[in-house]
Amino acid sequence: MIASLTGRLASKHPGGVIIDVQGVGYDVLIPLSTYYQLPDSNQAVTLTIYTHVREDAIQLFGFSTPREKDAFLML
């Protein structure tokens, strides 16, 4: 599973980001609390990741801190 991503912030919007990790763009869903802490586009970023695997999809949820991820998992 993917536990964290570090790369260049290719794009961002309030519901998600695309992180470019050595030429591979990862589409990551994020909460607003993480969005407000992101750097500008094309800057380095690291997110803690929760990987959700279903029969029909693989989703990545990103968080700026492990505490945010823990709160997400408790919900």
mmCIF file of the N, C-alpha and C atoms, coordinates in Angstrom:
data_MODEL
# 
_entry.id   MODEL 
# 
loop_
_atom_site.group_PDB 
_atom_site.id 
_atom_site.type_symbol 
_atom_site.label_atom_id 
_atom_site.label_alt_id 
_atom_site.label_comp_id 
_atom_site.label_asym_id 
_atom_site.label_entity_id 
_atom_site.label_seq_id 
_atom_site.pdbx_PDB_ins_code 
_atom_site.Cartn_x 
_atom_site.Cartn_y 
_atom_site.Cartn_z 
_atom_site.occupancy 
_atom_site.B_iso_or_equiv 
_atom_site.pdbx_formal_charge 
_atom_site.auth_seq_id 
_atom_site.auth_comp_id 
_atom_site.auth_asym_id 
_atom_site.auth_atom_id 
_atom_site.pdbx_PDB_model_num 
ATOM 1   N N  . MET A 1 1  ? 0.834   -1.188 0.000   1.00 0.00 ? 1  MET A N  1 
ATOM 2   C CA . MET A 1 1  ? 0.000   0.000  0.000   1.00 0.00 ? 1  MET A CA 1 
ATOM 3   C C  . MET A 1 1  ? 0.875   1.246  0.000   1.00 0.00 ? 1  MET A C  1 
ATOM 4   N N  . ILE A 1 2  ? 0.305   2.307  -0.483  1.00 0.00 ? 2  ILE A N  1 
ATOM 5   C CA . ILE A 1 2  ? 1.014   3.589  -0.502  1.00 0.00 ? 2  ILE A CA 1 
ATOM 6   C C  . ILE A 1 2  ? 0.770   4.269  0.841   1.00 0.00 ? 2  ILE A C  1 
ATOM 7   N N  . ALA A 1 3  ? 1.825   4.580  1.583   1.00 0.00 ? 3  ALA A N  1 
ATOM 8   C CA . ALA A 1 3  ? 1.707   5.178  2.905   1.00 0.00 ? 3  ALA A CA 1 
ATOM 9   C C  . ALA A 1 3  ? 2.016   6.665  2.909   1.00 0.00 ? 3  ALA A C  1 
ATOM 10  N N  . SER A 1 4  ? 2.836   7.121  1.949   1.00 0.00 ? 4  SER A N  1 
ATOM 11  C CA . SER A 1 4  ? 3.133   8.553  1.836   1.00 0.00 ? 4  SER A CA 1 
ATOM 12  C C  . SER A 1 4  ? 3.601   8.842  0.419   1.00 0.00 ? 4  SER A C  1 
ATOM 13  N N  . LEU A 1 5  ? 3.452   10.094 0.022   1.00 0.00 ? 5  LEU A N  1 
ATOM 14  C CA . LEU A 1 5  ? 3.927   10.545 -1.282  1.00 0.00 ? 5  LEU A CA 1 
ATOM 15  C C  . LEU A 1 5  ? 4.715   11.824 -1.108  1.00 0.00 ? 5  LEU A C  1 
ATOM 16  N N  . THR A 1 6  ? 5.864   11.898 -1.758  1.00 0.00 ? 6  THR A N  1 
ATOM 17  C CA . THR A 1 6  ? 6.670   13.107 -1.786  1.00 0.00 ? 6  THR A CA 1 
ATOM 18  C C  . THR A 1 6  ? 6.985   13.406 -3.238  1.00 0.00 ? 6  THR A C  1 
ATOM 19  N N  . GLY A 1 7  ? 6.693   14.619 -3.639  1.00 0.00 ? 7  GLY A N  1 
ATOM 20  C CA . GLY A 1 7  ? 6.940   15.000 -5.015  1.00 0.00 ? 7  GLY A CA 1 
ATOM 21  C C  . GLY A 1 7  ? 6.602   16.455 -5.255  1.00 0.00 ? 7  GLY A C  1 
ATOM 22  N N  . ARG A 1 8  ? 6.371   16.783 -6.530  1.00 0.00 ? 8  ARG A N  1 
ATOM 23  C CA . ARG A 1 8  ? 6.046   18.148 -6.936  1.00 0.00 ? 8  ARG A CA 1 
ATOM 24  C C  . ARG A 1 8  ? 4.535   18.280 -7.021  1.00 0.00 ? 8  ARG A C  1 
ATOM 25  N N  . LEU A 1 9  ? 4.007   19.353 -6.459  1.00 0.00 ? 9  LEU A N  1 
ATOM 26  C CA . LEU A 1 9  ? 2.572   19.618 -6.500  1.00 0.00 ? 9  LEU A CA 1 
ATOM 27  C C  . LEU A 1 9  ? 2.215   20.114 -7.900  1.00 0.00 ? 9  LEU A C  1 
ATOM 28  N N  . ALA A 1 10 ? 1.684   19.221 -8.734  1.00 0.00 ? 10 ALA A N  1 
ATOM 29  C CA . ALA A 1 10 ? 1.384   19.560 -10.123 1.00 0.00 ? 10 ALA A CA 1 
ATOM 30  C C  . ALA A 1 10 ? 0.141   20.445 -10.230 1.00 0.00 ? 10 ALA A C  1 
ATOM 31  N N  . SER A 1 11 ? -0.882  20.147 -9.437  1.00 0.00 ? 11 SER A N  1 
ATOM 32  C CA . SER A 1 11 ? -2.095  20.976 -9.412  1.00 0.00 ? 11 SER A CA 1 
ATOM 33  C C  . SER A 1 11 ? -2.840  20.731 -8.112  1.00 0.00 ? 11 SER A C  1 
ATOM 34  N N  . LYS A 1 12 ? -3.694  21.696 -7.773  1.00 0.00 ? 12 LYS A N  1 
ATOM 35  C CA . LYS A 1 12 ? -4.477  21.542 -6.552  1.00 0.00 ? 12 LYS A CA 1 
ATOM 36  C C  . LYS A 1 12 ? -5.817  22.237 -6.715  1.00 0.00 ? 12 LYS A C  1 
ATOM 37  N N  . HIS A 1 13 ? -6.811  21.689 -6.030  1.00 0.00 ? 13 HIS A N  1 
ATOM 38  C CA . HIS A 1 13 ? -8.135  22.296 -5.905  1.00 0.00 ? 13 HIS A CA 1 
ATOM 39  C C  . HIS A 1 13 ? -8.678  21.843 -4.557  1.00 0.00 ? 13 HIS A C  1 
ATOM 40  N N  . PRO A 1 14 ? -9.739  22.463 -4.038  1.00 0.00 ? 14 PRO A N  1 
ATOM 41  C CA . PRO A 1 14 ? -10.181 22.154 -2.679  1.00 0.00 ? 14 PRO A CA 1 
ATOM 42  C C  . PRO A 1 14 ? -10.477 20.679 -2.387  1.00 0.00 ? 14 PRO A C  1 
ATOM 43  N N  . GLY A 1 15 ? -10.766 19.863 -3.377  1.00 0.00 ? 15 GLY A N  1 
ATOM 44  C CA . GLY A 1 15 ? -11.066 18.459 -3.114  1.00 0.00 ? 15 GLY A CA 1 
ATOM 45  C C  . GLY A 1 15 ? -9.937  17.498 -3.395  1.00 0.00 ? 15 GLY A C  1 
ATOM 46  N N  . GLY A 1 16 ? -8.876  17.965 -4.050  1.00 0.00 ? 16 GLY A N  1 
ATOM 47  C CA . GLY A 1 16 ? -7.813  17.037 -4.382  1.00 0.00 ? 16 GLY A CA 1 
ATOM 48  C C  . GLY A 1 16 ? -6.596  17.704 -4.982  1.00 0.00 ? 16 GLY A C  1 
ATOM 49  N N  . VAL A 1 17 ? -5.563  16.892 -5.150  1.00 0.00 ? 17 VAL A N  1 
ATOM 50  C CA . VAL A 1 17 ? -4.304  17.360 -5.727  1.00 0.00 ? 17 VAL A CA 1 
ATOM 51  C C  . VAL A 1 17 ? -3.777  16.302 -6.680  1.00 0.00 ? 17 VAL A C  1 
ATOM 52  N N  . ILE A 1 18 ? -2.867  16.721 -7.532  1.00 0.00 ? 18 ILE A N  1 
ATOM 53  C CA . ILE A 1 18 ? -2.080  15.787 -8.320  1.00 0.00 ? 18 ILE A CA 1 
ATOM 54  C C  . ILE A 1 18 ? -0.628  16.008 -7.927  1.00 0.00 ? 18 ILE A C  1 
ATOM 55  N N  . ILE A 1 19 ? -0.002  14.941 -7.456  1.00 0.00 ? 19 ILE A N  1 
ATOM 56  C CA . ILE A 1 19 ? 1.395   14.997 -7.039  1.00 0.00 ? 19 ILE A CA 1 
ATOM 57  C C  . ILE A 1 19 ? 2.220   14.249 -8.080  1.00 0.00 ? 19 ILE A C  1 
ATOM 58  N N  . ASP A 1 20 ? 3.178   14.937 -8.655  1.00 0.00 ? 20 ASP A N  1 
ATOM 59  C CA . ASP A 1 20 ? 4.076   14.350 -9.652  1.00 0.00 ? 20 ASP A CA 1 
ATOM 60  C C  . ASP A 1 20 ? 5.280   13.766 -8.910  1.00 0.00 ? 20 ASP A C  1 
ATOM 61  N N  . VAL A 1 21 ? 5.390   12.449 -8.951  1.00 0.00 ? 21 VAL A N  1 
ATOM 62  C CA . VAL A 1 21 ? 6.513   11.753 -8.324  1.00 0.00 ? 21 VAL A CA 1 
ATOM 63  C C  . VAL A 1 21 ? 7.330   11.119 -9.443  1.00 0.00 ? 21 VAL A C  1 
ATOM 64  N N  . GLN A 1 22 ? 8.400   11.793 -9.824  1.00 0.00 ? 22 GLN A N  1 
ATOM 65  C CA . GLN A 1 22 ? 9.312   11.331 -10.877 1.00 0.00 ? 22 GLN A CA 1 
ATOM 66  C C  . GLN A 1 22 ? 8.565   10.960 -12.156 1.00 0.00 ? 22 GLN A C  1 
ATOM 67  N N  . GLY A 1 23 ? 7.660   11.835 -12.577 1.00 0.00 ? 23 GLY A N  1 
ATOM 68  C CA . GLY A 1 23 ? 6.958   11.653 -13.843 1.00 0.00 ? 23 GLY A CA 1 
ATOM 69  C C  . GLY A 1 23 ? 5.642   10.909 -13.767 1.00 0.00 ? 23 GLY A C  1 
ATOM 70  N N  . VAL A 1 24 ? 5.271   10.401 -12.601 1.00 0.00 ? 24 VAL A N  1 
ATOM 71  C CA . VAL A 1 24 ? 3.989   9.719  -12.421 1.00 0.00 ? 24 VAL A CA 1 
ATOM 72  C C  . VAL A 1 24 ? 3.088   10.634 -11.592 1.00 0.00 ? 24 VAL A C  1 
ATOM 73  N N  . GLY A 1 25 ? 1.920   10.975 -12.133 1.00 0.00 ? 25 GLY A N  1 
ATOM 74  C CA . GLY A 1 25 ? 0.990   11.860 -11.428 1.00 0.00 ? 25 GLY A CA 1 
ATOM 75  C C  . GLY A 1 25 ? -0.007  11.066 -10.619 1.00 0.00 ? 25 GLY A C  1 
ATOM 76  N N  . TYR A 1 26 ? -0.013  11.263 -9.315  1.00 0.00 ? 26 TYR A N  1 
ATOM 77  C CA . TYR A 1 26 ? -0.952  10.598 -8.418  1.00 0.00 ? 26 TYR A CA 1 
ATOM 78  C C  . TYR A 1 26 ? -2.092  11.556 -8.088  1.00 0.00 ? 26 TYR A C  1 
ATOM 79  N N  . ASP A 1 27 ? -3.326  11.125 -8.345  1.00 0.00 ? 27 ASP A N  1 
ATOM 80  C CA . ASP A 1 27 ? -4.516  11.904 -8.030  1.00 0.00 ? 27 ASP A CA 1 
ATOM 81  C C  . ASP A 1 27 ? -4.920  11.555 -6.599  1.00 0.00 ? 27 ASP A C  1 
ATOM 82  N N  . VAL A 1 28 ? -4.884  12.531 -5.702  1.00 0.00 ? 28 VAL A N  1 
ATOM 83  C CA . VAL A 1 28 ? -5.092  12.291 -4.277  1.00 0.00 ? 28 VAL A CA 1 
ATOM 84  C C  . VAL A 1 28 ? -6.245  13.169 -3.779  1.00 0.00 ? 28 VAL A C  1 
ATOM 85  N N  . LEU A 1 29 ? -7.216  12.556 -3.111  1.00 0.00 ? 29 LEU A N  1 
ATOM 86  C CA . LEU A 1 29 ? -8.312  13.297 -2.492  1.00 0.00 ? 29 LEU A CA 1 
ATOM 87  C C  . LEU A 1 29 ? -7.837  13.838 -1.151  1.00 0.00 ? 29 LEU A C  1 
ATOM 88  N N  . ILE A 1 30 ? -8.204  15.082 -0.839  1.00 0.00 ? 30 ILE A N  1 
ATOM 89  C CA . ILE A 1 30 ? -7.743  15.715 0.398   1.00 0.00 ? 30 ILE A CA 1 
ATOM 90  C C  . ILE A 1 30 ? -8.875  16.466 1.089   1.00 0.00 ? 30 ILE A C  1 
ATOM 91  N N  . PRO A 1 31 ? -8.794  16.626 2.420   1.00 0.00 ? 31 PRO A N  1 
ATOM 92  C CA . PRO A 1 31 ? -9.751  17.476 3.125   1.00 0.00 ? 31 PRO A CA 1 
ATOM 93  C C  . PRO A 1 31 ? -9.335  18.953 3.004   1.00 0.00 ? 31 PRO A C  1 
ATOM 94  N N  . LEU A 1 32 ? -10.249 19.841 3.316   1.00 0.00 ? 32 LEU A N  1 
ATOM 95  C CA . LEU A 1 32 ? -9.938  21.275 3.243   1.00 0.00 ? 32 LEU A CA 1 
ATOM 96  C C  . LEU A 1 32 ? -8.809  21.675 4.180   1.00 0.00 ? 32 LEU A C  1 
ATOM 97  N N  . SER A 1 33 ? -8.717  21.021 5.338   1.00 0.00 ? 33 SER A N  1 
ATOM 98  C CA . SER A 1 33 ? -7.646  21.367 6.285   1.00 0.00 ? 33 SER A CA 1 
ATOM 99  C C  . SER A 1 33 ? -6.268  21.135 5.659   1.00 0.00 ? 33 SER A C  1 
ATOM 100 N N  . THR A 1 34 ? -6.136  20.116 4.846   1.00 0.00 ? 34 THR A N  1 
ATOM 101 C CA . THR A 1 34 ? -4.879  19.865 4.139   1.00 0.00 ? 34 THR A CA 1 
ATOM 102 C C  . THR A 1 34 ? -4.689  20.861 3.010   1.00 0.00 ? 34 THR A C  1 
ATOM 103 N N  . TYR A 1 35 ? -5.759  21.155 2.280   1.00 0.00 ? 35 TYR A N  1 
ATOM 104 C CA . TYR A 1 35 ? -5.687  22.103 1.158   1.00 0.00 ? 35 TYR A CA 1 
ATOM 105 C C  . TYR A 1 35 ? -5.107  23.440 1.600   1.00 0.00 ? 35 TYR A C  1 
ATOM 106 N N  . TYR A 1 36 ? -5.551  23.942 2.740   1.00 0.00 ? 36 TYR A N  1 
ATOM 107 C CA . TYR A 1 36 ? -5.095  25.249 3.212   1.00 0.00 ? 36 TYR A CA 1 
ATOM 108 C C  . TYR A 1 36 ? -3.630  25.248 3.648   1.00 0.00 ? 36 TYR A C  1 
ATOM 109 N N  . GLN A 1 37 ? -3.040  24.084 3.867   1.00 0.00 ? 37 GLN A N  1 
ATOM 110 C CA . GLN A 1 37 ? -1.642  23.998 4.282   1.00 0.00 ? 37 GLN A CA 1 
ATOM 111 C C  . GLN A 1 37 ? -0.689  23.678 3.133   1.00 0.00 ? 37 GLN A C  1 
ATOM 112 N N  . LEU A 1 38 ? -1.222  23.500 1.926   1.00 0.00 ? 38 LEU A N  1 
ATOM 113 C CA . LEU A 1 38 ? -0.389  23.144 0.781   1.00 0.00 ? 38 LEU A CA 1 
ATOM 114 C C  . LEU A 1 38 ? 0.451   24.319 0.300   1.00 0.00 ? 38 LEU A C  1 
ATOM 115 N N  . PRO A 1 39 ? 1.625   24.022 -0.240  1.00 0.00 ? 39 PRO A N  1 
ATOM 116 C CA . PRO A 1 39 ? 2.435   25.090 -0.847  1.00 0.00 ? 39 PRO A CA 1 
ATOM 117 C C  . PRO A 1 39 ? 1.849   25.457 -2.219  1.00 0.00 ? 39 PRO A C  1 
ATOM 118 N N  . ASP A 1 40 ? 2.461   26.420 -2.884  1.00 0.00 ? 40 ASP A N  1 
ATOM 119 C CA . ASP A 1 40 ? 2.051   26.795 -4.231  1.00 0.00 ? 40 ASP A CA 1 
ATOM 120 C C  . ASP A 1 40 ? 2.354   25.657 -5.205  1.00 0.00 ? 40 ASP A C  1 
ATOM 121 N N  . SER A 1 41 ? 1.696   25.684 -6.361  1.00 0.00 ? 41 SER A N  1 
ATOM 122 C CA . SER A 1 41 ? 1.944   24.682 -7.399  1.00 0.00 ? 41 SER A CA 1 
ATOM 123 C C  . SER A 1 41 ? 3.420   24.685 -7.792  1.00 0.00 ? 41 SER A C  1 
ATOM 124 N N  . ASN A 1 42 ? 3.907   23.539 -8.195  1.00 0.00 ? 42 ASN A N  1 
ATOM 125 C CA . ASN A 1 42 ? 5.291   23.286 -8.605  1.00 0.00 ? 42 ASN A CA 1 
ATOM 126 C C  . ASN A 1 42 ? 6.286   23.304 -7.444  1.00 0.00 ? 42 ASN A C  1 
ATOM 127 N N  . GLN A 1 43 ? 5.801   23.307 -6.227  1.00 0.00 ? 43 GLN A N  1 
ATOM 128 C CA . GLN A 1 43 ? 6.657   23.222 -5.050  1.00 0.00 ? 43 GLN A CA 1 
ATOM 129 C C  . GLN A 1 43 ? 6.652   21.782 -4.518  1.00 0.00 ? 43 GLN A C  1 
ATOM 130 N N  . ALA A 1 44 ? 7.647   21.442 -3.730  1.00 0.00 ? 44 ALA A N  1 
ATOM 131 C CA . ALA A 1 44 ? 7.729   20.107 -3.129  1.00 0.00 ? 44 ALA A CA 1 
ATOM 132 C C  . ALA A 1 44 ? 6.652   19.944 -2.059  1.00 0.00 ? 44 ALA A C  1 
ATOM 133 N N  . VAL A 1 45 ? 6.096   18.743 -1.986  1.00 0.00 ? 45 VAL A N  1 
ATOM 134 C CA . VAL A 1 45 ? 5.052   18.458 -0.999  1.00 0.00 ? 45 VAL A CA 1 
ATOM 135 C C  . VAL A 1 45 ? 5.166   16.999 -0.561  1.00 0.00 ? 45 VAL A C  1 
ATOM 136 N N  . THR A 1 46 ? 4.815   16.755 0.693   1.00 0.00 ? 46 THR A N  1 
ATOM 137 C CA . THR A 1 46 ? 4.734   15.397 1.235   1.00 0.00 ? 46 THR A CA 1 
ATOM 138 C C  . THR A 1 46 ? 3.395   15.235 1.919   1.00 0.00 ? 46 THR A C  1 
ATOM 139 N N  . LEU A 1 47 ? 2.684   14.162 1.583   1.00 0.00 ? 47 LEU A N  1 
ATOM 140 C CA . LEU A 1 47 ? 1.402   13.872 2.220   1.00 0.00 ? 47 LEU A CA 1 
ATOM 141 C C  . LEU A 1 47 ? 1.418   12.462 2.788   1.00 0.00 ? 47 LEU A C  1 
ATOM 142 N N  . THR A 1 48 ? 0.788   12.294 3.944   1.00 0.00 ? 48 THR A N  1 
ATOM 143 C CA . THR A 1 48 ? 0.532   10.977 4.497   1.00 0.00 ? 48 THR A CA 1 
ATOM 144 C C  . THR A 1 48 ? -0.684  10.435 3.760   1.00 0.00 ? 48 THR A C  1 
ATOM 145 N N  . ILE A 1 49 ? -0.635  9.187  3.334   1.00 0.00 ? 49 ILE A N  1 
ATOM 146 C CA . ILE A 1 49 ? -1.654  8.636  2.453   1.00 0.00 ? 49 ILE A CA 1 
ATOM 147 C C  . ILE A 1 49 ? -2.391  7.466  3.102   1.00 0.00 ? 49 ILE A C  1 
ATOM 148 N N  . TYR A 1 50 ? -3.703  7.432  2.883   1.00 0.00 ? 50 TYR A N  1 
ATOM 149 C CA . TYR A 1 50 ? -4.510  6.250  3.169   1.00 0.00 ? 50 TYR A CA 1 
ATOM 150 C C  . TYR A 1 50 ? -4.947  5.698  1.813   1.00 0.00 ? 50 TYR A C  1 
ATOM 151 N N  . THR A 1 51 ? -4.610  4.445  1.539   1.00 0.00 ? 51 THR A N  1 
ATOM 152 C CA . THR A 1 51 ? -4.963  3.795  0.279   1.00 0.00 ? 51 THR A CA 1 
ATOM 153 C C  . THR A 1 51 ? -6.215  2.955  0.497   1.00 0.00 ? 51 THR A C  1 
ATOM 154 N N  . HIS A 1 52 ? -7.265  3.284  -0.244  1.00 0.00 ? 52 HIS A N  1 
ATOM 155 C CA . HIS A 1 52 ? -8.537  2.568  -0.135  1.00 0.00 ? 52 HIS A CA 1 
ATOM 156 C C  . HIS A 1 52 ? -8.725  1.738  -1.398  1.00 0.00 ? 52 HIS A C  1 
ATOM 157 N N  . VAL A 1 53 ? -8.762  0.405  -1.238  1.00 0.00 ? 53 VAL A N  1 
ATOM 158 C CA . VAL A 1 53 ? -8.886  -0.502 -2.374  1.00 0.00 ? 53 VAL A CA 1 
ATOM 159 C C  . VAL A 1 53 ? -10.271 -1.140 -2.351  1.00 0.00 ? 53 VAL A C  1 
ATOM 160 N N  . ARG A 1 54 ? -10.964 -0.999 -3.490  1.00 0.00 ? 54 ARG A N  1 
ATOM 161 C CA . ARG A 1 54 ? -12.267 -1.646 -3.674  1.00 0.00 ? 54 ARG A CA 1 
ATOM 162 C C  . ARG A 1 54 ? -12.198 -2.505 -4.929  1.00 0.00 ? 54 ARG A C  1 
ATOM 163 N N  . GLU A 1 55 ? -13.232 -3.243 -5.160  1.00 0.00 ? 55 GLU A N  1 
ATOM 164 C CA . GLU A 1 55 ? -13.281 -4.094 -6.346  1.00 0.00 ? 55 GLU A CA 1 
ATOM 165 C C  . GLU A 1 55 ? -13.200 -3.274 -7.635  1.00 0.00 ? 55 GLU A C  1 
ATOM 166 N N  . ASP A 1 56 ? -13.794 -2.084 -7.615  1.00 0.00 ? 56 ASP A N  1 
ATOM 167 C CA . ASP A 1 56 ? -13.868 -1.271 -8.828  1.00 0.00 ? 56 ASP A CA 1 
ATOM 168 C C  . ASP A 1 56 ? -13.020 -0.005 -8.802  1.00 0.00 ? 56 ASP A C  1 
ATOM 169 N N  . ALA A 1 57 ? -12.244 0.215  -7.740  1.00 0.00 ? 57 ALA A N  1 
ATOM 170 C CA . ALA A 1 57 ? -11.463 1.456  -7.673  1.00 0.00 ? 57 ALA A CA 1 
ATOM 171 C C  . ALA A 1 57 ? -10.345 1.353  -6.637  1.00 0.00 ? 57 ALA A C  1 
ATOM 172 N N  . ILE A 1 58 ? -9.312  2.145  -6.878  1.00 0.00 ? 58 ILE A N  1 
ATOM 173 C CA . ILE A 1 58 ? -8.260  2.376  -5.886  1.00 0.00 ? 58 ILE A CA 1 
ATOM 174 C C  . ILE A 1 58 ? -8.228  3.878  -5.667  1.00 0.00 ? 58 ILE A C  1 
ATOM 175 N N  . GLN A 1 59 ? -8.450  4.319  -4.415  1.00 0.00 ? 59 GLN A N  1 
ATOM 176 C CA . GLN A 1 59 ? -8.469  5.745  -4.102  1.00 0.00 ? 59 GLN A CA 1 
ATOM 177 C C  . GLN A 1 59 ? -7.362  6.064  -3.106  1.00 0.00 ? 59 GLN A C  1 
ATOM 178 N N  . LEU A 1 60 ? -6.749  7.221  -3.308  1.00 0.00 ? 60 LEU A N  1 
ATOM 179 C CA . LEU A 1 60 ? -5.732  7.715  -2.383  1.00 0.00 ? 60 LEU A CA 1 
ATOM 180 C C  . LEU A 1 60 ? -6.287  8.929  -1.661  1.00 0.00 ? 60 LEU A C  1 
ATOM 181 N N  . PHE A 1 61 ? -6.229  8.908  -0.344  1.00 0.00 ? 61 PHE A N  1 
ATOM 182 C CA . PHE A 1 61 ? -6.648  10.037 0.483   1.00 0.00 ? 61 PHE A CA 1 
ATOM 183 C C  . PHE A 1 61 ? -5.393  10.593 1.151   1.00 0.00 ? 61 PHE A C  1 
ATOM 184 N N  . GLY A 1 62 ? -5.148  11.899 0.989   1.00 0.00 ? 62 GLY A N  1 
ATOM 185 C CA . GLY A 1 62 ? -3.930  12.505 1.508   1.00 0.00 ? 62 GLY A CA 1 
ATOM 186 C C  . GLY A 1 62 ? -4.197  13.448 2.660   1.00 0.00 ? 62 GLY A C  1 
ATOM 187 N N  . PHE A 1 63 ? -3.242  13.507 3.576   1.00 0.00 ? 63 PHE A N  1 
ATOM 188 C CA . PHE A 1 63 ? -3.361  14.334 4.776   1.00 0.00 ? 63 PHE A CA 1 
ATOM 189 C C  . PHE A 1 63 ? -2.025  14.995 5.076   1.00 0.00 ? 63 PHE A C  1 
ATOM 190 N N  . SER A 1 64 ? -2.084  16.214 5.587   1.00 0.00 ? 64 SER A N  1 
ATOM 191 C CA . SER A 1 64 ? -0.846  16.932 5.895   1.00 0.00 ? 64 SER A CA 1 
ATOM 192 C C  . SER A 1 64 ? -0.193  16.431 7.175   1.00 0.00 ? 64 SER A C  1 
ATOM 193 N N  . THR A 1 65 ? -0.959  15.793 8.057   1.00 0.00 ? 65 THR A N  1 
ATOM 194 C CA . THR A 1 65 ? -0.397  15.267 9.302   1.00 0.00 ? 65 THR A CA 1 
ATOM 195 C C  . THR A 1 65 ? -0.953  13.872 9.581   1.00 0.00 ? 65 THR A C  1 
ATOM 196 N N  . PRO A 1 66 ? -0.205  13.052 10.293  1.00 0.00 ? 66 PRO A N  1 
ATOM 197 C CA . PRO A 1 66 ? -0.737  11.737 10.686  1.00 0.00 ? 66 PRO A CA 1 
ATOM 198 C C  . PRO A 1 66 ? -1.986  11.858 11.571  1.00 0.00 ? 66 PRO A C  1 
ATOM 199 N N  . ARG A 1 67 ? -2.092  12.930 12.313  1.00 0.00 ? 67 ARG A N  1 
ATOM 200 C CA . ARG A 1 67 ? -3.263  13.127 13.175  1.00 0.00 ? 67 ARG A CA 1 
ATOM 201 C C  . ARG A 1 67 ? -4.545  13.284 12.349  1.00 0.00 ? 67 ARG A C  1 
ATOM 202 N N  . GLU A 1 68 ? -4.459  14.002 11.227  1.00 0.00 ? 68 GLU A N  1 
ATOM 203 C CA . GLU A 1 68 ? -5.614  14.130 10.334  1.00 0.00 ? 68 GLU A CA 1 
ATOM 204 C C  . GLU A 1 68 ? -6.010  12.768 9.782   1.00 0.00 ? 68 GLU A C  1 
ATOM 205 N N  . LYS A 1 69 ? -5.019  11.973 9.424   1.00 0.00 ? 69 LYS A N  1 
ATOM 206 C CA . LYS A 1 69 ? -5.308  10.630 8.906   1.00 0.00 ? 69 LYS A CA 1 
ATOM 207 C C  . LYS A 1 69 ? -5.995  9.783  9.976   1.00 0.00 ? 69 LYS A C  1 
ATOM 208 N N  . ASP A 1 70 ? -5.516  9.856  11.198  1.00 0.00 ? 70 ASP A N  1 
ATOM 209 C CA . ASP A 1 70 ? -6.126  9.087  12.297  1.00 0.00 ? 70 ASP A CA 1 
ATOM 210 C C  . ASP A 1 70 ? -7.585  9.492  12.508  1.00 0.00 ? 70 ASP A C  1 
ATOM 211 N N  . ALA A 1 71 ? -7.869  10.791 12.441  1.00 0.00 ? 71 ALA A N  1 
ATOM 212 C CA . ALA A 1 71 ? -9.256  11.264 12.586  1.00 0.00 ? 71 ALA A CA 1 
ATOM 213 C C  . ALA A 1 71 ? -10.118 10.730 11.452  1.00 0.00 ? 71 ALA A C  1 
ATOM 214 N N  . PHE A 1 72 ? -9.597  10.720 10.243  1.00 0.00 ? 72 PHE A N  1 
ATOM 215 C CA . PHE A 1 72 ? -10.299 10.192 9.080   1.00 0.00 ? 72 PHE A CA 1 
ATOM 216 C C  . PHE A 1 72 ? -10.629 8.704  9.291   1.00 0.00 ? 72 PHE A C  1 
ATOM 217 N N  . LEU A 1 73 ? -9.675  7.948  9.770   1.00 0.00 ? 73 LEU A N  1 
ATOM 218 C CA . LEU A 1 73 ? -9.878  6.513  9.979   1.00 0.00 ? 73 LEU A CA 1 
ATOM 219 C C  . LEU A 1 73 ? -10.885 6.225  11.087  1.00 0.00 ? 73 LEU A C  1 
ATOM 220 N N  . MET A 1 74 ? -10.971 7.113  12.060  1.00 0.00 ? 74 MET A N  1 
ATOM 221 C CA . MET A 1 74 ? -11.943 6.928  13.139  1.00 0.00 ? 74 MET A CA 1 
ATOM 222 C C  . MET A 1 74 ? -13.378 7.153  12.661  1.00 0.00 ? 74 MET A C  1 
ATOM 223 N N  . LEU A 1 75 ? -13.530 7.966  11.622  1.00 0.00 ? 75 LEU A N  1 
ATOM 224 C CA . LEU A 1 75 ? -14.869 8.216  11.076  1.00 0.00 ? 75 LEU A CA 1 
ATOM 225 C C  . LEU A 1 75 ? -15.307 7.015  10.270  1.00 0.00 ? 75 LEU A C  1 
# 
